[in-house]
Amino acid sequence: MWRRVAIATGCVVVLAAGAGVVLDRTTGLPWIDDDAAAETPLFRPAAAPAPTWTPAPGVLAAPADAGAAGEPAVGDVLAPTLGAAGLGGRVGVSVVDLVTGTPSYETAAADPHTPASTLKILTGAAALHALGPDHRFTTRVVSGPDPSAVTLVGGGDPTLTAGDDGTGTRLADLAAATARALTDAGVSSVTLSYDASLFSGPAADPDWSPGYIPSVVSPTTALAADIMDRPSDPPLDAAEEFAGLLADQGIAVDGDPAEAAAPADDAALAAGTELAAVTSAPLATIVEDILTSSDNDGAEVLARHVALASGAPGTSEAAGPAVVAALADLGLDASGATLLDGSGLARGSAVPATLITQTLALAAGPDHPELRAVVTGLPVAAFTGTLADRFDDSAAAGLVRAKTGTLTGVSALAGVVVAADGVPYAFAVLADDVGNTTEARAALDDVAAALAGCGCA
């Protein structure tokens, strides 16, 4: 079942375990209007004792011990952590000052590396650019000349759910609206077909390892409900769920659902053959949730939507190049990127660390507010999403927002942080020659913590 992880937007307030954690740096950030931030009262918890800073051993000094302006350099601060054996022998690093937009540190940053799930940052940005943050996906029920023959039409909504708890686009609401329309038309029994033809080509990306389905991803289709339950045939499963929901509303469904193309004639639809429809949450909300939970299925669906928006077919083959083209359309240098899917599962994808930090900088800056969900959806260290169980004993807890990435031999971390000196940074660390994932993860966290504690301005 598709569920949202509840987080407050922006880098200011984090809600976790019922407690409010407020980051005091509410001005000087490129995605926050200083005047508005200065005048806006923020929720704050009951007064707590003055915080004490505990440096991560061997990683960073307490913020009070930061050097003079410009000392030490960001590279000097990161050097001890980037030399960790856990990162392996091939690491690309990019750190960008979000105020100036200039690189603060780079090593092998322009070299393409396997991004794993940090690629979802690129997919999210491309979808927001191609479709707009307010775009919603629509799932419809239509009928043809025979009013008792209805078709469930998938619109590529990755949040569709047959359940009645959590959040997502509810099939139950669609069934109720459909039943009302049928009852009004004097129809009490129907045959049900389903149409998932919005996407085409193989539902399983040929660049994925065969074992990925159903363990970490489902076949990518335009019609699926509760995709995290890993149905073997998502469109058929959704149609069967819908049939049951129609029955709950007093509409009998004769026989089993069958795949069939829906009436496509616009004039026919205008004549009233659309019986009911439900729409998803805005795309910005969906992107946030995909990034927070590292939702492979949702990312793959969005990549195919980007392909369709570009005029290409909604296939896995067209999806990656369409994402790259959308990033280039934003003015980013995507020339070194090869994307074979939208989630980062394909091991053949290769991305320079600079492309990820450029994308984050664009999303955090003032010129493209439509991309803001790329930043607000990043997990918060020690609090949300895939970082909820990391940084627990780190001074960087609550300060780092970052997307994780893990494949066998690949570990990555990319996100944003406001350092101890008040400077906001975007960073990406891509390690694709890793021998031990646990050690690599700890090393990546140390890098991010070192940047959070930087007194380099």
RADAJO-V21203 format. One record per pair of residues at least 4 apart in sequence whose ideal C-beta (glycine too) atoms are under 6 Angstrom apart, sorted by the first residue. I is the first residue (numbers start at 1). J is the second residue. D is the distance in Angstrom with one decimal. If there is no record, write none. Layout:
BEGIN
i = [I	I]
j = [J	J]
d = [D	D]
END
This chain:
BEGIN
i = [1	1	1	1	2	2	2	3	4	4	5	5	5	5	7	8	8	9	10	12	12	13	14	14	14	14	16	20	20	21	22	25	26	27	27	27	29	30	30	30	31	32	36	53	53	53	54	55	55	55	56	56	59	59	59	59	60	60	61	63	66	66	67	67	67	72	72	74	74	74	74	75	77	77	78	78	81	81	81	84	86	86	86	87	87	87	87	88	88	88	89	90	90	91	92	92	92	92	92	92	93	93	93	94	94	94	94	94	94	95	95	95	95	96	96	96	96	97	97	98	98	98	98	101	109	109	110	110	112	112	112	112	113	113	114	114	115	115	115	115	115	115	116	116	116	116	116	116	117	117	117	118	118	118	118	118	119	119	120	120	120	121	121	121	121	122	122	123	123	123	123	123	124	124	124	125	125	125	126	126	126	126	126	127	127	127	128	128	128	129	129	130	130	130	131	131	131	133	133	133	134	135	136	136	137	137	137	137	138	138	138	139	139	139	140	140	140	141	141	141	141	141	142	142	142	142	142	143	143	143	143	144	144	147	147	148	148	149	150	150	151	151	151	152	152	152	153	153	154	154	154	156	156	156	156	157	157	158	158	159	159	159	160	160	161	161	161	162	162	162	162	169	169	171	171	171	171	172	173	174	174	175	175	175	176	177	178	178	179	179	181	181	182	182	189	189	190	191	192	192	192	193	193	194	194	194	194	195	195	196	196	196	196	198	198	199	199	199	200	200	200	201	201	203	203	203	204	204	205	205	207	207	207	208	208	212	212	212	213	214	216	217	217	218	218	218	218	219	220	221	221	223	223	224	224	225	225	227	231	233	239	240	243	243	246	246	263	263	268	269	269	281	284	287	287	288	288	288	290	290	290	291	291	291	292	292	292	292	293	294	296	299	299	300	300	303	303	303	304	304	306	306	306	307	307	307	307	307	308	310	312	312	313	318	319	320	320	323	324	324	324	327	327	328	332	334	336	337	337	338	339	340	340	340	341	341	351	353	353	354	356	356	357	357	360	360	361	361	362	363	363	363	364	372	373	378	378	378	378	379	379	379	379	380	380	381	381	381	381	381	382	382	382	384	386	390	391	391	391	394	396	396	396	396	399	399	400	400	400	401	401	402	402	403	403	405	406	409	410	411	411	411	411	411	412	413	413	414	416	417	417	417	418	419	419	419	420	420	421	421	421	423	425	427	429	429	431	434]
j = [161	163	166	226	159	161	168	166	167	289	292	293	384	385	384	13	15	376	376	23	26	22	21	380	383	398	383	43	45	398	44	418	37	34	37	38	424	98	364	365	364	37	40	62	63	395	395	60	61	62	394	449	81	446	449	450	450	453	65	420	420	455	71	72	455	76	77	95	104	105	456	105	450	454	82	450	446	447	450	443	439	440	443	91	431	440	443	431	433	434	433	432	433	431	108	109	111	113	353	430	107	353	429	106	109	353	354	357	428	104	105	425	427	103	357	361	426	102	104	361	364	424	426	361	353	354	352	354	336	350	351	352	430	432	410	432	119	344	351	405	412	430	344	405	406	407	410	412	294	344	405	356	403	405	412	414	344	349	124	291	299	356	359	374	403	323	359	299	302	303	323	342	287	291	374	359	371	374	130	306	323	326	327	131	302	306	133	370	371	326	330	306	309	326	135	283	309	283	284	370	282	283	279	280	155	156	157	280	155	277	279	155	157	278	153	274	277	150	152	178	275	276	151	262	263	273	274	147	150	273	275	149	263	185	187	187	190	191	190	192	193	195	262	194	239	242	195	262	196	222	223	198	222	301	305	169	280	298	301	168	169	280	169	225	168	225	226	171	225	226	241	278	280	225	241	242	245	245	278	276	278	245	246	249	249	276	275	276	249	251	275	276	187	251	252	254	253	254	243	253	257	258	260	235	239	257	259	261	262	221	222	223	235	222	314	222	304	314	313	314	315	315	316	219	220	221	213	219	316	341	340	346	348	212	345	216	217	345	217	230	296	296	297	227	230	234	297	234	300	234	235	235	238	234	238	238	241	297	237	237	257	257	253	257	251	253	268	273	273	273	274	285	373	373	377	373	376	377	295	298	299	377	378	403	377	379	384	385	385	386	343	342	343	342	343	319	323	342	314	319	322	323	326	312	314	318	319	322	314	322	318	322	318	322	342	339	340	339	334	337	339	332	334	334	358	355	352	351	355	350	349	346	348	349	345	346	355	428	430	358	414	428	426	428	416	426	365	426	368	371	374	375	375	376	377	401	402	403	415	384	385	386	387	384	401	387	391	396	397	400	391	392	397	388	404	445	396	397	445	449	400	448	449	452	417	452	417	448	452	415	416	413	415	414	415	412	411	434	432	431	434	437	440	441	430	429	444	428	426	425	451	452	424	423	452	454	453	455	455	456	457	457	451	451	444	447	440	440]
d = [5.4	4.9	5.5	4.7	4.5	5.3	4.0	4.2	4.7	5.1	4.6	5.8	5.8	5.7	5.0	4.3	5.3	4.1	5.8	5.6	5.3	5.7	4.7	4.9	5.2	5.9	4.0	5.5	4.6	5.1	5.3	4.8	4.5	4.5	4.9	6.0	5.4	5.1	5.5	5.0	4.7	4.9	5.8	4.1	5.6	5.6	5.8	5.2	5.7	5.3	5.3	5.1	5.9	4.9	5.5	5.2	4.8	3.5	4.0	3.5	6.0	1.9	3.7	5.5	5.8	4.0	5.6	5.8	4.4	4.4	5.0	4.5	5.4	4.9	5.2	5.5	4.3	4.5	4.9	3.9	3.3	4.7	3.9	5.1	4.5	6.0	4.9	5.3	3.8	4.4	4.7	5.6	3.9	4.7	4.4	5.7	5.5	4.4	4.1	4.5	4.8	6.0	5.2	5.4	4.0	3.9	4.8	4.3	5.0	4.6	4.3	5.6	4.7	5.7	4.5	5.3	4.6	5.5	5.0	5.8	5.4	4.1	5.7	5.9	4.6	4.7	5.0	5.7	5.2	3.5	6.0	5.5	3.8	4.9	4.8	4.1	4.3	5.5	4.3	5.9	5.9	5.9	4.8	3.1	5.6	4.7	4.8	5.1	5.0	4.4	4.1	6.0	5.0	4.0	4.6	4.4	3.6	6.0	6.0	5.8	4.8	5.8	5.8	6.0	5.4	5.9	5.9	5.0	5.6	5.2	5.6	4.4	4.2	5.9	5.1	5.0	5.4	5.1	6.0	4.9	4.2	3.7	5.8	5.7	4.2	5.5	5.4	5.5	5.2	5.2	5.6	4.9	4.0	5.1	4.0	5.6	5.8	5.6	3.7	4.9	5.1	4.3	4.2	5.0	4.8	5.5	3.8	4.4	4.5	5.3	5.0	5.1	5.5	5.4	4.5	5.7	4.5	5.6	5.7	4.6	4.7	5.0	5.3	5.2	5.8	5.0	5.2	5.2	4.9	5.1	5.8	5.7	4.9	5.5	5.5	5.2	5.0	5.1	5.0	5.9	4.7	5.5	4.2	4.5	5.5	5.3	4.7	4.7	4.5	3.9	2.6	5.4	4.4	5.5	5.8	5.3	4.6	4.0	4.2	4.1	5.2	5.4	5.0	4.7	3.8	5.9	5.4	4.8	4.6	5.8	3.9	5.3	4.7	5.6	6.0	5.5	5.8	5.3	5.3	5.7	4.5	3.6	5.0	5.5	5.7	3.6	5.1	4.3	3.5	4.9	4.2	5.7	4.2	5.7	4.3	5.9	6.0	5.3	5.4	5.1	4.6	5.1	3.8	5.4	3.9	5.5	5.9	5.6	4.2	4.9	4.6	3.9	4.0	3.7	6.0	4.4	5.1	4.0	5.2	5.8	5.5	3.2	5.9	3.4	5.4	5.5	5.6	5.5	4.2	5.0	4.2	3.8	5.6	4.6	5.4	5.2	5.2	5.8	6.0	3.8	5.9	4.3	5.9	5.2	5.4	5.9	5.4	6.0	4.3	4.8	5.3	4.3	5.1	3.5	5.7	4.1	5.3	4.6	3.7	5.9	3.6	5.9	4.3	5.8	4.3	5.6	5.0	5.8	5.4	5.5	5.6	4.2	4.1	4.4	5.7	4.9	5.8	3.3	4.4	4.2	5.5	3.5	5.9	5.9	5.4	5.5	5.9	3.8	5.6	5.0	4.2	4.6	4.1	4.8	5.3	3.7	5.7	2.6	4.3	5.1	4.6	5.4	5.7	4.4	5.4	4.0	4.7	4.0	4.7	4.5	3.9	5.6	5.5	5.6	5.4	3.4	5.2	5.4	4.8	5.3	5.6	4.6	4.4	4.7	5.0	5.8	4.6	4.9	5.5	4.8	5.2	3.7	4.9	4.8	5.8	4.2	5.5	4.1	5.2	5.9	4.8	4.0	4.4	5.0	6.0	3.9	6.0	5.0	5.3	3.9	3.8	5.0	5.1	5.9	5.3	3.9	5.8	5.7	4.9	5.0	3.3	5.1	3.9	4.6	5.4	5.0	3.8	5.6	5.2	4.0	4.3	5.4	3.6	5.7	4.5	5.7	5.5	4.6	5.8	4.9	4.9	6.0	3.9	4.0	5.7	4.7	4.7	4.7	5.7	4.9	5.3	5.1	2.7	5.4	5.9	3.4	5.7	5.4	4.6	5.1	5.0	6.0	3.7	5.9	4.6	5.3	4.2	3.8	5.3	5.7	5.7	4.9	4.8	5.1	5.9	4.2	5.2	5.4	4.7	5.9	3.9	4.8	6.0	5.9	5.7	5.4	5.8	4.3]
END
